[in-house]
Amino acid sequence: MTATAANFVLLDFQELRRAWGWFLGLGILLIIVGVLAIGSAFVATLVSVLFLGWLLIIGGIVQLFSAFRMRAQRHLFLELLFGLLSLVVGIMLIARPAAGAVTVTLVLSIYFIVSGAFHIGASLGVRYPNWGWQLFSGIITLALGAILWWRLPLVAFWFLGFAVGLDMLLHGWSWLMLSFMARRIPATA
């Protein structure tokens, strides 16, 4: 390793050590919010759908504004169409978040089924080293999609909130572990 590369790595470790408290705080916050989301999965599901709706509305407005600013471009009609689509879908999600939760869960179940089938097919077809892990991942993903599909619409009212909460919990845990590792870096490393 060159002296410049070693200095760069040294600076990265020192930055990690200095920021360990922020990592710890972020990890604790994400764990708390994740546990709350899992505990109130229905509310977290509705909040997630409303958040997605607002993101689509804001994105649609930005895309429409951009399309009108670039009137001379060849794809003006498509830009307007995509902007309107985002705007309308966002409004629909906000107007009826429970129906939006069912729709988003349905789309996710289809995605999981197709993705799982592709992973199973790819792992059986290619069989690269450790291909069994991709096969296992595909089976689990396919099973999750099938369970969601089979249990619709009931799972739609808690699944998104549970998934978001679990994701926050796991990310919080990883930030917490990073903070513990960063804290152990010697000050003069």
Helices and strands as residue ranges (DSSP letters): H 3-18, H 20-39, H 41-69, H 76-95, H 97-126, H 131-151, G 154-157, H 159-183
